[in-house]
Each structure stands twice: as C-alpha cells, then as structure tokens.
C-alpha cells in the first residue's frame, strides 16, 4: 500500500497546565505541604495556573475548589474575568481537606482539570 498525504498542516502545540499554586492575599505562594498548615478559616486565598502556551492560544483559565463537605466552587464564583491566570479571591470557611484545580481553555475547548502536584 502507498499512502499520500496532501493538505496536511504541522501539528499545533497545545497548551499544557503544569501546576496550580495557592497564594495569600499579598501574592505570596503558600505550600500546602507545610507543617503546621499555612491555611486558616476566614483566610482569603487565590489560585494561580501555571501553563505552557507555546502558540499563545489560551483564551481563559478556569478554576475549581472542592470543599471538605463536597461543595464545589467553580464558574463565576471563582473564575477570573478575561484570561487572567489568577482566580478571584476565595475565603476558607471550614476546616478539612480541600482540592484546588485549574485548567486552560482555547477556542476549541477546555482541558481536563489539573490539580496541585
């Protein structure tokens, strides 16, 4: 068999989410693995998405926080306006384990959510 390819375009490099960071109100990165924990009830934090975007095609970032009681904070409650890499401020309101995630979106759609490494 002999295949010929015509009208092929070189593959476009897709953006890749590398990590999501947690920042305090002053923009200082907090390490969730620190003992004792750097987090407190009534503390305001932001999430920052670290992504590689070799073709500059990211149109926006979306964030999601899963609270200890299972409540999921996403959409307008946490996502920035425009293509900012920082979430809106989120105030911790309960004790327990949280899950912080982000994803990059392009005109073609959004990636799967990426959690903290």
Secondary structure, DSSP 8 states (H G I E B T S, - for coil): ------S--------EEEEEEEEETTS-EE-TT-SS-S--TT-EEEEEEEEE-TT----EEEEEEE-TTS-EEEGGGT--STT-SB---EE--S-S--EEEEEEEETTEE---EE--
